[in-house]
Amino acid sequence: MLCTLAALPSIMAVAQLGRVHPDEVYQVLEPAWYRAHGYGVLAWEWKEGIRNWAIPGLFSWLLRLCSALGIDHPLGYRTVLEVPQYALHLAALAAVERWSRRTLPMREAWLATALVALYRPVLDYAGRTLSEAFSAAFLVLAFERLAASESEESSARRFRRGAVAGALLGLAVVSRYGSMVFVLASLGWVLWRREWRVLGGWVAGGAAVALGLAVLDWLTWGAPLHSLWAYTRFNVFSGKAAEWFGSEPADFYVPLWLKVLPLWSWLGLWGVLRRHRSALPFLVCSVLYVLAISATAHKEERFLYPAVVLWAVGTAPATVALLTSLRAIQTRTVAVLGALVLSVVILKRIDPPKKREHFQAIVRAARSPQARGLLILNEVPNEDVWGAGGYFYIGRDIPWLTADRPEDDNFQAAMRDPTYNRVVTFRRMAVPALEQHGFSVVEQIGRATVLARDTGG
């Protein structure tokens, strides 16, 4: 059952293609492609050095393995890259099950795990190559270890538990530097409980990961921890994040937070406050994180994801305990089924996946052996290359351009150059203008259209 639940986000991500956010492509997949094949689109962050190469580096070796095995279709190597992410999500759900079994019998613990696994943001994000997805999984693993205190636990076991938790928190930060807030919050948790052996392990495990990051940055950027300091300067001290990408009011996350949490979690909150107070650190750390990101000028919906996952994990066991305490079996059954439905159906989704048909059409158009150049008409105006799937989904070293309308310079240049003999457009935008230049429709994939022209040669 656990393997099946963990597979759902991975199956959705690979089958749907598309993306939740451009960073899914241009902060992970495209730099990995660049490292593996020597060409690709490197976003400005990779030129400024505010990202580390840990995950893209790992994925680049998997892409090299795919090439050696002859796996050259985008769906094929995207599936291979999903394997480690599936394993990470499976480990996180196993941690949820272990955490739930501390207060629930086995059957009820499985139900609590299912509530988390079927939570809509988890289904949407856990299979996606976003830093928030990787980081949230490591945070769940780390917090489960920190919450595993036993009265008769030996000093050595406490140290090892702290070391594992510290290393996992370190990996959460390597995946996404914004998760440093959870590290500081967990430190306060350990200090408040006065678990000095756990603290020693926590420091040792975190220091080991920090040393690994320092070495990686030294090898890739030429200075230890270069990416961490560059990220901090840009996002915290320079003000450029808000200047370049916009700013939002301090209460931006409040209505989103209230709508995106599963309705059953409010019942779980009451259960936590009433009886299951061991879950309070999950909830307190989530709230502290939301307060921290609310204090920054630049805000995006996806930044909430790690917090809502920890909140769901913290409240799920208490929710199940209350539901299964209902005496009438019919009432209990209806309540449990209702909670499962309310995991999937929430008031608002965080940045749901987009561009499914568009990406599928890009893959289909570029796979033609006759395709020598590709023009992509953006689904949304002013997306530029960030609205496309990069060389990762094109899968070949052919020239490609993006445009918003027929009047654009890129559109006109592609019409004059016979190299560009494939076009992907959305909602049949500019099809008449393309037909005037010799293109004809060859395939319709949902709302996306693939066109081709015979330019000879």
C-alpha positions as a printed NumPy array, in Angstrom:
array([[  0.   ,   0.   ,   0.   ],
       [  2.75 ,   2.459,   0.936],
       [  4.572,   1.854,  -2.346],
       [  1.364,   2.499,  -4.279],
       [  0.555,   5.707,  -2.421],
       [  4.097,   6.975,  -2.931],
       [  3.914,   6.212,  -6.657],
       [  0.879,   8.417,  -7.318],
       [  2.719,  11.79 ,  -7.506],
       [  5.492,  10.257,  -9.618],
       [  3.045,   8.74 , -12.085],
       [  1.183,  12.045, -12.323],
       [  4.359,  14.071, -12.876],
       [  5.724,  11.835, -15.641],
       [  2.435,  11.135, -17.387],
       [  1.268,  14.735, -17.36 ],
       [  4.629,  16.366, -18.137],
       [  4.149,  20.113, -17.959],
       [  5.349,  21.856, -14.861],
       [  4.205,  23.525, -11.667],
       [  6.734,  26.366, -11.985],
       [  9.561,  27.193, -14.443],
       [ 12.083,  26.353, -11.692],
       [ 11.029,  22.717, -12.075],
       [ 12.761,  22.786, -15.455],
       [ 15.36 ,  25.533, -15.269],
       [ 16.715,  24.949, -11.765],
       [ 16.96 ,  21.15 , -11.962],
       [ 16.245,  19.431, -15.277],
       [ 17.886,  21.877, -17.671],
       [ 21.136,  22.393, -15.7  ],
       [ 21.343,  18.609, -15.314],
       [ 20.955,  18.275, -19.082],
       [ 23.654,  20.913, -19.565],
       [ 26.096,  19.042, -17.328],
       [ 25.353,  15.732, -19.004],
       [ 25.403,  16.85 , -22.645],
       [ 27.372,  20.092, -22.755],
       [ 24.549,  22.296, -24.03 ],
       [ 21.374,  23.716, -22.557],
       [ 19.799,  26.858, -21.154],
       [ 21.42 ,  28.053, -17.943],
       [ 19.245,  30.515, -16.01 ],
       [ 20.812,  33.569, -14.424],
       [ 21.087,  31.834, -11.03 ],
       [ 23.571,  29.382, -12.51 ],
       [ 25.641,  32.237, -13.859],
       [ 25.539,  34.187, -10.59 ],
       [ 26.216,  31.066,  -8.513],
       [ 23.289,  31.269,  -6.069],
       [ 22.413,  27.568,  -6.543],
       [ 24.396,  24.473,  -5.693],
       [ 24.934,  21.545,  -8.03 ],
       [ 23.927,  18.731,  -5.636],
       [ 20.629,  17.616,  -7.202],
       [ 21.326,  18.727, -10.804],
       [ 24.706,  17.022, -10.513],
       [ 23.142,  13.743,  -9.398],
       [ 20.568,  13.972, -12.172],
       [ 23.277,  14.705, -14.737],
       [ 24.92 ,  11.355, -13.958],
       [ 21.566,   9.613, -14.325],
       [ 21.161,  11.294, -17.718],
       [ 24.599,  10.053, -18.722],
       [ 23.512,   6.57 , -17.684],
       [ 20.38 ,   6.932, -19.81 ],
       [ 22.505,   7.884, -22.818],
       [ 24.757,   4.88 , -22.268],
       [ 21.698,   2.611, -22.141],
       [ 20.185,   4.145, -25.258],
       [ 17.282,   5.851, -23.441],
       [ 16.869,   8.981, -25.557],
       [ 13.146,   9.751, -25.366],
       [ 12.229,  12.589, -22.938],
       [  9.568,  10.432, -21.294],
       [ 12.125,   7.665, -20.806],
       [ 14.839,   9.678, -19.113],
       [ 12.289,  11.758, -17.192],
       [ 11.021,   8.451, -15.767],
       [ 14.556,   7.475, -14.749],
       [ 15.021,  10.808, -12.964],
       [ 11.787,  10.194, -11.091],
       [ 13.153,   7.025,  -9.458],
       [ 15.234,   8.763,  -6.731],
       [ 12.402,  11.215,  -6.1  ],
       [  9.961,   8.334,  -5.727],
       [ 12.349,   6.663,  -3.27 ],
       [ 12.602,   9.895,  -1.266],
       [  8.829,  10.316,  -1.143],
       [  8.389,   6.668,  -0.162],
       [ 10.849,   7.168,   2.702],
       [  8.935,  10.275,   3.815],
       [  5.606,   8.41 ,   3.865],
       [  7.243,   5.573,   5.792],
       [  8.326,   8.199,   8.33 ],
       [  4.731,   9.457,   8.54 ],
       [  3.572,   5.9  ,   9.236],
       [  6.218,   5.448,  11.977],
       [  5.268,   8.782,  13.507],
       [  1.56 ,   7.886,  13.458],
       [  2.149,   4.487,  15.105],
       [  3.473,   6.191,  18.223],
       [ -0.071,   7.224,  19.094],
       [ -2.268,   4.959,  16.943],
       [ -2.747,   1.247,  16.276],
       [ -1.38 ,  -0.029,  12.988],
       [ -4.615,   0.231,  10.968],
       [ -5.283,   3.792,  12.106],
       [ -1.634,   4.712,  11.454],
       [ -2.064,   3.578,   7.847],
       [ -5.136,   5.781,   7.565],
       [ -3.217,   8.801,   8.882],
       [ -0.485,   8.102,   6.324],
       [ -3.089,   7.901,   3.563],
       [ -4.484,  11.302,   4.585],
       [ -1.036,  12.809,   4.043],
       [ -0.28 ,  10.827,   0.877],
       [ -3.571,  11.86 ,  -0.76 ],
       [ -3.325,  15.5  ,   0.32 ],
       [ -3.691,  17.492,  -2.903],
       [ -0.471,  19.556,  -2.633],
       [  1.461,  16.331,  -2.015],
       [ -0.062,  14.758,  -5.123],
       [  0.76 ,  17.885,  -7.136],
       [  4.277,  18.536,  -5.8  ],
       [  5.919,  15.387,  -4.44 ],
       [  6.759,  14.065,  -7.918],
       [  7.959,  17.406,  -9.254],
       [ 11.605,  18.414,  -9.554],
       [ 11.174,  21.494,  -7.382],
       [ 13.391,  22.41 ,  -4.46 ],
       [ 10.298,  22.65 ,  -2.241],
       [  9.409,  19.022,  -3.008],
       [ 12.865,  17.656,  -2.187],
       [ 13.2  ,  19.8  ,   0.921],
       [  9.764,  18.937,   2.328],
       [ 10.498,  15.204,   2.125],
       [ 13.783,  15.628,   3.997],
       [ 12.022,  17.784,   6.611],
       [  9.408,  15.09 ,   7.276],
       [ 12.175,  12.519,   7.724],
       [ 14.122,  14.823,  10.032],
       [ 11.188,  15.829,  12.233],
       [ 10.099,  12.223,  12.628],
       [ 13.559,  11.411,  13.972],
       [ 13.54 ,  14.381,  16.346],
       [ 10.116,  13.336,  17.638],
       [ 11.247,   9.763,  18.306],
       [ 12.339,  10.305,  21.895],
       [ 11.96 ,   7.323,  24.189],
       [ 12.285,   7.455,  27.963],
       [ 14.66 ,   4.491,  28.113],
       [ 16.696,   5.439,  25.054],
       [ 20.455,   5.124,  25.595],
       [ 22.82 ,   8.072,  25.222],
       [ 24.409,   6.537,  22.139],
       [ 21.024,   6.07 ,  20.468],
       [ 20.059,   9.656,  21.253],
       [ 23.262,  10.892,  19.674],
       [ 22.713,   8.759,  16.555],
       [ 19.11 ,   9.914,  16.301],
       [ 20.226,  13.523,  16.538],
       [ 22.95 ,  12.946,  13.953],
       [ 20.471,  11.457,  11.473],
       [ 18.022,  14.311,  12.07 ],
       [ 20.783,  16.899,  11.703],
       [ 21.992,  15.367,   8.452],
       [ 18.452,  15.234,   7.075],
       [ 17.87 ,  18.867,   8.017],
       [ 21.135,  19.674,   6.299],
       [ 19.939,  17.929,   3.139],
       [ 16.666,  19.886,   3.367],
       [ 18.718,  23.081,   3.312],
       [ 20.978,  21.878,   0.493],
       [ 17.809,  21.169,  -1.494],
       [ 16.372,  24.589,  -0.684],
       [ 18.206,  27.276,   1.246],
       [ 14.925,  28.859,   2.388],
       [ 14.378,  25.835,   4.645],
       [ 17.047,  27.166,   7.011],
       [ 14.114,  28.546,   9.025],
       [ 13.08 ,  24.981,   9.916],
       [ 16.63 ,  24.218,  11.035],
       [ 16.602,  27.132,  13.459],
       [ 13.12 ,  26.185,  14.679],
       [ 14.196,  22.578,  15.267],
       [ 17.219,  23.81 ,  17.185],
       [ 14.878,  25.708,  19.495],
       [ 12.853,  22.511,  19.915],
       [ 15.894,  20.464,  20.948],
       [ 17.127,  23.171,  23.325],
       [ 13.698,  23.543,  24.918],
       [ 13.573,  19.782,  25.589],
       [ 17.168,  19.869,  26.898],
       [ 18.142,  16.817,  24.891],
       [ 21.873,  17.463,  24.987],
       [ 22.902,  14.157,  23.422],
       [ 20.466,  14.716,  20.585],
       [ 21.842,  18.232,  20.222],
       [ 25.374,  16.899,  19.921],
       [ 24.322,  14.516,  17.179],
       [ 22.24 ,  17.235,  15.527],
       [ 25.319,  19.463,  15.296],
       [ 27.541,  16.633,  14.056],
       [ 25.087,  15.489,  11.361],
       [ 24.413,  19.013,  10.165],
       [ 28.121,  19.85 ,  10.142],
       [ 28.878,  16.791,   7.994],
       [ 26.369,  17.909,   5.36 ],
       [ 27.627,  21.505,   5.547],
       [ 31.156,  20.235,   4.945],
       [ 29.942,  18.276,   1.921],
       [ 28.225,  21.385,   0.56 ],
       [ 31.379,  23.43 ,   1.133],
       [ 33.441,  20.936,  -0.835],
       [ 30.87 ,  20.786,  -3.628],
       [ 30.745,  24.578,  -3.946],
       [ 34.543,  24.748,  -3.872],
       [ 34.742,  22.255,  -6.737],
       [ 31.958,  23.839,  -8.804],
       [ 32.04 ,  27.551,  -7.904],
       [ 35.631,  27.924,  -6.71 ],
       [ 34.868,  28.849,  -3.087],
       [ 33.422,  26.932,  -0.101],
       [ 29.73 ,  27.656,   0.526],
       [ 29.742,  30.14 ,  -2.357],
       [ 26.143,  29.389,  -3.366],
       [ 24.801,  29.728,   0.183],
       [ 26.388,  33.135,   0.707],
       [ 25.372,  34.325,  -2.769],
       [ 21.788,  33.174,  -2.146],
       [ 21.663,  34.933,   1.234],
       [ 23.062,  38.178,  -0.16 ],
       [ 20.601,  38.215,  -3.041],
       [ 17.434,  37.218,  -1.176],
       [ 18.018,  38.72 ,   2.263],
       [ 20.317,  41.736,   2.018],
       [ 20.263,  43.103,  -1.535],
       [ 16.52 ,  43.576,  -2.039],
       [ 16.954,  42.427,  -5.64 ],
       [ 14.507,  39.533,  -5.285],
       [ 11.625,  41.959,  -4.727],
       [ 12.984,  44.406,  -7.311],
       [ 13.314,  41.774, -10.038],
       [ 10.406,  39.481,  -9.267],
       [  7.946,  41.712,  -7.43 ],
       [  6.759,  42.025,  -3.852],
       [  3.564,  41.182,  -2.007],
       [  1.953,  42.477,   1.213],
       [  2.783,  40.846,   4.531],
       [ -0.582,  39.065,   4.717],
       [ -0.181,  37.458,   1.267],
       [  0.035,  33.932,   2.703],
       [ -2.849,  34.217,   5.195],
       [ -5.817,  33.547,   2.868],
       [ -3.798,  30.987,   0.919],
       [ -2.797,  29.18 ,   4.123],
       [ -6.41 ,  29.025,   5.308],
       [ -7.649,  27.67 ,   1.963],
       [ -4.902,  25.201,   1.152],
       [ -4.898,  23.293,   4.441],
       [ -7.159,  20.21 ,   4.432],
       [-10.366,  20.803,   6.337],
       [ -9.728,  17.724,   8.475],
       [ -6.524,  19.308,   9.796],
       [ -8.554,  21.805,  11.839],
       [-10.18 ,  18.889,  13.619],
       [ -6.682,  17.488,  14.061],
       [ -5.48 ,  20.796,  15.515],
       [ -8.151,  20.549,  18.182],
       [ -7.027,  16.989,  18.883],
       [ -3.383,  18.075,  19.144],
       [ -4.187,  20.859,  21.604],
       [ -6.461,  18.572,  23.614],
       [ -4.432,  15.381,  23.779],
       [ -1.703,  14.781,  21.148],
       [  0.686,  17.546,  22.16 ],
       [  3.73 ,  15.679,  20.93 ],
       [  2.753,  17.009,  17.479],
       [  2.994,  20.647,  18.557],
       [  6.592,  21.083,  17.261],
       [  5.416,  20.153,  13.745],
       [  2.743,  22.841,  13.912],
       [  4.805,  25.492,  15.688],
       [  7.678,  25.134,  13.228],
       [  5.217,  25.405,  10.324],
       [  3.769,  28.626,  11.737],
       [  7.215,  30.097,  12.423],
       [  8.225,  29.348,   8.858],
       [  5.095,  31.05 ,   7.479],
       [  5.821,  34.099,   9.636],
       [  9.411,  34.163,   8.35 ],
       [  8.464,  34.016,   4.669],
       [  5.72 ,  36.588,   5.289],
       [  8.415,  38.999,   6.461],
       [ 10.207,  38.815,   3.1  ],
       [  9.077,  41.089,   0.268],
       [  9.145,  38.555,  -2.567],
       [  6.487,  35.87 ,  -2.105],
       [  5.278,  32.92 ,  -4.173],
       [  2.556,  30.386,  -3.457],
       [  4.898,  27.408,  -3.782],
       [  7.001,  28.651,  -0.859],
       [  4.185,  27.441,   1.432],
       [  4.547,  23.809,   0.438],
       [  7.021,  22.617,   3.131],
       [  4.905,  24.233,   5.852],
       [  1.584,  22.72 ,   4.775],
       [  3.166,  19.261,   4.498],
       [  4.534,  19.403,   8.055],
       [  1.167,  20.721,   9.26 ],
       [ -0.649,  17.828,   7.611],
       [  1.807,  15.298,   9.065],
       [  1.411,  16.813,  12.527],
       [ -2.402,  16.849,  12.521],
       [ -3.165,  13.589,  10.677],
       [ -2.76 ,  11.181,  13.647],
       [ -4.884,  13.375,  15.923],
       [ -7.539,  13.615,  13.228],
       [ -7.69 ,   9.845,  12.817],
       [ -7.829,   9.318,  16.581],
       [-10.899,  11.544,  16.811],
       [-12.624,   9.998,  13.79 ],
       [-12.079,   6.414,  14.927],
       [-13.342,   7.239,  18.409],
       [-16.862,   7.695,  17.026],
       [-19.025,   4.886,  18.381],
       [-21.424,   4.197,  15.511],
       [-19.637,   2.225,  12.817],
       [-21.668,   3.869,  10.048],
       [-20.798,   7.349,  11.312],
       [-17.157,   6.36 ,  11.705],
       [-16.992,   4.965,   8.159],
       [-18.591,   8.05 ,   6.617],
       [-16.267,  10.338,   8.597],
       [-13.146,   8.462,   7.513],
       [-14.192,   8.407,   3.859],
       [-15.059,  12.087,   4.073],
       [-11.611,  12.893,   5.451],
       [ -9.949,  11.001,   2.592],
       [-12.044,  12.942,   0.08 ],
       [-11.181,  16.222,   1.803],
       [ -7.495,  15.411,   1.403],
       [ -7.839,  15.484,  -2.357],
       [-10.514,  18.184,  -2.6  ],
       [ -9.264,  21.383,  -0.965],
       [-10.462,  24.969,  -1.233],
       [ -7.426,  26.074,  -3.262],
       [ -4.434,  24.351,  -4.844],
       [ -0.888,  25.701,  -4.679],
       [  0.245,  26.45 ,  -8.234],
       [ -1.374,  23.416,  -9.928],
       [  0.5  ,  21.783, -12.838],
       [  0.293,  23.667, -16.123],
       [  1.358,  23.281, -19.759],
       [  0.664,  19.554, -19.918],
       [ -0.46 ,  19.53 , -23.544],
       [  2.082,  22.191, -24.493],
       [  5.021,  20.114, -23.218],
       [  3.607,  16.935, -24.726],
       [  3.378,  18.702, -28.08 ],
       [  6.975,  19.954, -27.783],
       [  8.184,  16.414, -27.162],
       [  6.161,  15.083, -30.096],
       [  7.305,  17.799, -32.515],
       [ 11.001,  17.495, -31.653],
       [ 10.998,  13.688, -31.908],
       [ 10.404,  13.786, -35.646],
       [ 13.654,  12.866, -37.473],
       [ 12.865,  15.647, -39.965],
       [ 12.678,  18.347, -37.275],
       [ 15.641,  20.711, -37.721],
       [ 14.428,  23.736, -35.802],
       [ 11.474,  24.499, -33.516],
       [  9.4  ,  27.612, -32.879],
       [  7.316,  27.584, -29.695],
       [  4.447,  30.04 , -29.37 ],
       [  3.987,  30.786, -25.695],
       [  0.848,  29.79 , -23.866],
       [  1.059,  32.993, -21.788],
       [  2.466,  36.296, -23.122],
       [  5.986,  37.366, -22.093],
       [  7.026,  33.936, -20.836],
       [ 10.053,  33.864, -23.164],
       [ 12.094,  30.646, -22.839],
       [ 10.773,  30.084, -19.295],
       [  7.449,  28.968, -20.71 ],
       [  9.088,  26.143, -22.664],
       [ 10.635,  22.856, -21.594],
       [ 14.199,  23.663, -22.604],
       [ 16.519,  21.224, -24.311],
       [ 15.542,  18.62 , -21.71 ],
       [ 12.136,  18.084, -23.323],
       [ 13.308,  18.814, -26.859],
       [ 15.93 ,  16.133, -26.336],
       [ 18.128,  17.184, -29.248],
       [ 20.658,  19.885, -30.052],
       [ 18.518,  21.774, -32.543],
       [ 17.847,  25.529, -32.573],
       [ 14.594,  26.721, -31.04 ],
       [ 12.912,  30.059, -30.459],
       [  9.913,  31.315, -28.526],
       [  7.472,  34.033, -29.51 ],
       [  4.187,  35.511, -28.294],
       [  2.635,  36.66 , -31.582],
       [  3.327,  36.787, -35.34 ],
       [  4.64 ,  40.362, -35.07 ],
       [  7.524,  39.301, -32.803],
       [ 11.068,  39.337, -34.159],
       [ 11.598,  35.664, -33.255],
       [  8.482,  34.653, -35.178],
       [  9.535,  36.574, -38.275],
       [ 13.086,  35.234, -38.063],
       [ 11.815,  31.65 , -37.863],
       [  9.562,  32.181, -40.886],
       [ 12.522,  33.414, -42.961],
       [ 14.865,  30.63 , -41.865],
       [ 14.054,  27.231, -43.451],
       [ 15.81 ,  25.509, -40.521],
       [ 12.694,  26.142, -38.419],
       [ 10.344,  23.563, -39.871],
       [  8.326,  22.663, -36.766],
       [  6.007,  24.859, -34.675],
       [  4.083,  24.248, -31.463],
       [  1.264,  26.663, -30.729],
       [ -1.558,  26.825, -28.187],
       [ -5.282,  27.316, -28.808],
       [ -4.387,  27.457, -32.519],
       [ -2.815,  30.871, -32.056],
       [ -1.265,  32.254, -35.283],
       [ -2.219,  29.155, -37.301],
       [ -3.405,  31.282, -40.283],
       [ -0.128,  33.229, -40.303],
       [  1.858,  29.996, -40.121],
       [ -0.11 ,  28.485, -42.989],
       [  0.801,  31.497, -45.11 ],
       [  4.451,  30.525, -44.632],
       [  3.948,  26.948, -45.745],
       [  3.134,  25.265, -42.444],
       [  0.327,  22.779, -42.069],
       [ -1.23 ,  21.158, -39.03 ],
       [  0.107,  17.64 , -38.45 ],
       [ -1.231,  16.871, -34.975],
       [ -3.58 ,  18.206, -32.332],
       [ -2.751,  17.355, -28.709],
       [ -5.532,  18.762, -26.568],
       [ -5.332,  22.531, -26.95 ],
       [ -1.814,  22.378, -28.409],
       [ -1.157,  22.174, -32.148],
       [  1.912,  20.838, -33.937],
       [  2.657,  22.243, -37.391],
       [  5.327,  21.341, -39.964],
       [  6.541,  22.577, -43.308],
       [  8.624,  21.001, -46.037],
       [ 11.608,  23.226, -46.69 ],
       [ 13.591,  20.666, -48.623],
       [ 16.807,  18.926, -47.608]])
